[in-house]
Amino acid sequence: MVRVKTINGANISSYTNKDLSWLFQEDGNQNNNLSVLKISTNDPLEQIPLRYIHYYNNKDHFSAGVVEPTYFSIFEVSFNIPNKDFLDKEDNIRLLDNSAFDIINDFTNKYRLVSQENDIYLPRSNESPVIEIWYSDLVEQKGELISANLKPYKETVNFNGLKKLNKPILTKEKIEKLNNLLKTGSRIPLYQQLLLEAKEQGHINNNYELSVLKIGTSFEVFLKELLVNACQNIGIQKLPVGRGRDLEKLPTKNYKEAIQEGNIKEDLLKKYLKIIIGNNSILTVKEYNYWHKWAYTLRNEIVHSGRTSVSENEARMAFESTNALIILISSKVSQSLDKIKTD
């Protein structure tokens, strides 16, 4: 059984480390020289405070903190368990945790389908600040109504722990690299943008299926762009299309069309990459085997077989194997182009 209720609250961000004294000081108190800037909605008929910026006079707006009024949803999920001893085992607690969030996610997905609201995301246990377990020996159920004498069993439990949001300072080398990227004003290649989005889907949103799909798309974009540029550099105008081992006997097509329409494995990797680097050595290395196993096959299972369950480790392996193959192919193609130029 699931019950959902909404309560009023606020998100608080402090710029003063653990010192929250500014939160309890009166607005405009001359003793502490604190002011509050209230940001409200633009609607004059219904001005709702969206944010309170607390700051000290003669200082910038980041000298105290921010309070943002908001709403919080509380989910209550009820289970029928054998007895209280069931809760003493950590494995059973984990089972309840996983089952509860499966139910909550199912509820949320169905709510999203009905409401068609775009700003609702699936809740995750490791982001919930408070998880409580309550227990009752006596339970009466009449239809959809349950009455129970609930008592707290475990208070303020967070099963998986919160992710650390603090980031380390970049190394000198990385700062220099960032500085150079900003100075050149060049755009990040599309395949790298897709890889960054894949990381976001995996690490932040825990949407590992979508992460794997973006990884697969990024590799295809990378390979097609690399092959087109390589053909332009060495003056290739036509590429063979169709099936057959003897490439010279196959019909040809404009290189851009052939690459854009080509199958990623049978055409791009086995035929066109071979033409650029002069051999099929890519197909025999461990990087290719890892990519085929952890990224290519997994992506096809999601797209063609409807697979909907991908683990964090599987998504990580897909990302790492794809990135490793991208680095290897880039190096091989670069070496081949350099050799052609020298010859």
QUIZI-V63459 format. One record per backbone hydrogen bond with DSSP energy under -1.0 kcal/mol. NH is the residue of the N-H (numbers start at 1). CO is the residue of the C=O. If there is no record, write none. Layout:
NH/CO ; NH/CO
This chain:
3/76 ; 5/74 ; 7/72 ; 9/70 ; 11/68 ; 13/66 ; 15/64 ; 19/16 ; 23/20 ; 24/21 ; 28/34 ; 29/26 ; 33/29 ; 34/29 ; 35/55 ; 37/53 ; 39/51 ; 41/48 ; 50/39 ; 51/39 ; 52/67 ; 53/37 ; 54/65 ; 55/35 ; 57/33 ; 59/56 ; 63/60 ; 65/54 ; 66/13 ; 67/52 ; 68/11 ; 70/9 ; 72/7 ; 74/5 ; 76/3 ; 78/1 ; 87/84 ; 88/85 ; 93/89 ; 94/90 ; 95/91 ; 96/92 ; 97/93 ; 98/94 ; 99/95 ; 100/96 ; 101/97 ; 102/98 ; 103/99 ; 104/100 ; 105/101 ; 106/102 ; 107/103 ; 108/104 ; 109/105 ; 110/106 ; 111/107 ; 112/108 ; 113/109 ; 114/110 ; 115/111 ; 116/112 ; 127/124 ; 133/154 ; 135/151 ; 140/147 ; 142/145 ; 145/142 ; 147/140 ; 149/138 ; 150/148 ; 151/135 ; 153/133 ; 154/133 ; 157/131 ; 175/171 ; 176/172 ; 177/173 ; 178/174 ; 179/175 ; 180/176 ; 181/177 ; 182/178 ; 183/179 ; 184/180 ; 185/181 ; 193/189 ; 194/190 ; 195/191 ; 196/192 ; 197/193 ; 198/194 ; 199/195 ; 200/196 ; 201/197 ; 202/198 ; 203/199 ; 204/200 ; 205/200 ; 207/201 ; 208/206 ; 211/207 ; 212/208 ; 213/209 ; 214/210 ; 215/211 ; 216/212 ; 217/213 ; 218/214 ; 219/215 ; 220/216 ; 221/217 ; 222/218 ; 223/219 ; 224/220 ; 225/221 ; 226/222 ; 227/223 ; 228/224 ; 229/225 ; 230/226 ; 231/227 ; 232/228 ; 233/229 ; 234/230 ; 236/231 ; 239/253 ; 241/251 ; 247/245 ; 249/246 ; 253/239 ; 255/237 ; 258/254 ; 259/255 ; 260/256 ; 261/257 ; 267/263 ; 268/263 ; 269/264 ; 270/265 ; 271/267 ; 272/267 ; 273/268 ; 275/271 ; 276/272 ; 277/273 ; 278/274 ; 283/280 ; 284/281 ; 289/285 ; 290/286 ; 291/287 ; 292/288 ; 293/289 ; 294/290 ; 295/291 ; 296/291 ; 297/292 ; 299/295 ; 300/296 ; 301/297 ; 302/298 ; 303/299 ; 304/300 ; 307/301 ; 315/311 ; 316/312 ; 317/313 ; 318/314 ; 319/315 ; 320/316 ; 321/317 ; 322/318 ; 323/319 ; 324/320 ; 325/321 ; 326/322 ; 327/323 ; 328/324 ; 329/325 ; 330/326 ; 331/327 ; 332/328 ; 333/329 ; 334/330 ; 335/331 ; 336/332 ; 337/333 ; 338/334 ; 339/335 ; 340/336 ; 341/337 ; 342/338 ; 343/339
